[in-house]
Every structure is written in C-alpha cells, then in structure tokens.
Amino acid sequence: MKKIYILIGNYGSGKTELALNFAFRSAAEGKRTEVIDLDMVNTYFRLTDRGNMIKSREIRLVSPNYANTNVEALSVPAEVASAFAQDWDTVVFDV
C-alpha cells in the first residue's frame, strides 16, 4: 500500500528535515521512494539543495522548474503527477 506524507507548516518548523528523514527511512527499508519539493515560501531551505544526498540513496527527487537558479518564479513541474500515477511505495511532499 502506497504511503503519502504531505508536510505543511510554518517557515522554520522543520518540514524539510522531517521530509528527508521519512524518505531516508523508507529507502533504507528497500521501498521505492519519491520526494517532491514544493516549498515555495522559502527558497533558501529546500530539499533540492540536498539533491545529491537524496539521489545517492536511490530516492527520486521532483523539484520546481527553476530550483537552484536565480529565477524566483513559482512553478510546479508536471512531474508531480508521478506521485499518483507511478507505483511508489512512499511519496513525501515538502510543501
């Protein structure tokens, strides 16, 4: 059964760290895991900044179109649909 975690909260509440820990634990248990970085409020603390660490644990990362650029446009990639369309064991949204 697919587990979907959606982390929503105030700036600085620890959503990103919690999202990482949910994803790392799931991957460590051998589950197919995807994390989706939709934190549009504070572009300075994003899951995308830890992309290499995430990918090294065989976790799929979906990031906003302009992540890690100087462009500050709010855009959501179409890849977000993969959370529902593909057969993941665990999906973690950092909103």
N, C-alpha and C positions, 0 to 999 in steps of 0.2 A: 504494500500500500504506500502510495506517494505521500510524503510529509512536506507541507509547505509552511515555512515560517515567514511571517511578514513583520518586520521590526520597524515600529513607528514611535517616535518620541521627540523630545526637545533636543535642541542643539547641545552637544556635550554630554548626553545622557548615557553614552556607551553603546549605541546601536551597532556601530561598525565593528567594534571589538567583539560584541556578542555574536554578530553575524559570522565573523571569522571563526569563532570557536564552535558554533553549530556546524559550519561547513567542514572544518578540520576534523571534528569528531566523526561526522558522517563518513568522510572519505577514509579515515583510519579504520572504520568498521567495514570497509570494502564496498560501500554504497556509491552508486553513480550520483554525483553531486553537482549542482549548479548554483552559483551565486549571482544575483542581479543587483547591480549598483544603481539605485535610483535616488540617491541622496542629492537632491537638487538645491537644498538650502545652503549647505556649507560645502563648497567645492574644495576646501582645503584638507578635509579628512574623509577620504574616500577609500572604498575597497580597491578601486582601480590602482591606487598608489602602491598597493601590495600585490600587484598582478603577478609578478614573477614567483612570489611565495605561494600564491594560490595555484597557479598553473603547475608548479613543481609537485604539488600533491594530487595532480590529476583531477582538479576541480575546474569546471568550465565557468568562465567569468564573462558576464554580459555587462558592458559599460555604456554610458551615454555616448552619443556620436562624437562629441567634442571633448571628451575626457582627456586630461593631460595636454591640453593646448591652452593658448591664451584667449580662446573664444569662450565667452560666458553666455552661451545661448542654451536655453532649456529645451532639450530634445530627448525623446525617448526612442531608442532603436527598435525596429520591428522584431529583433531577436527576442524581445521579452516574451513573445508568444510561445517560444520554445519551452518555457516553464510548464505550459499546459499541453502543448502538442507532442512533446517528446516523452520518452519513458524514463524519467529521472526517479531515483529513489527519494532524494531530498532536494528541495529548492529553497534557497534562503534569499529573501528580498530585504535589502537595506534601503528603506525609504526615508 
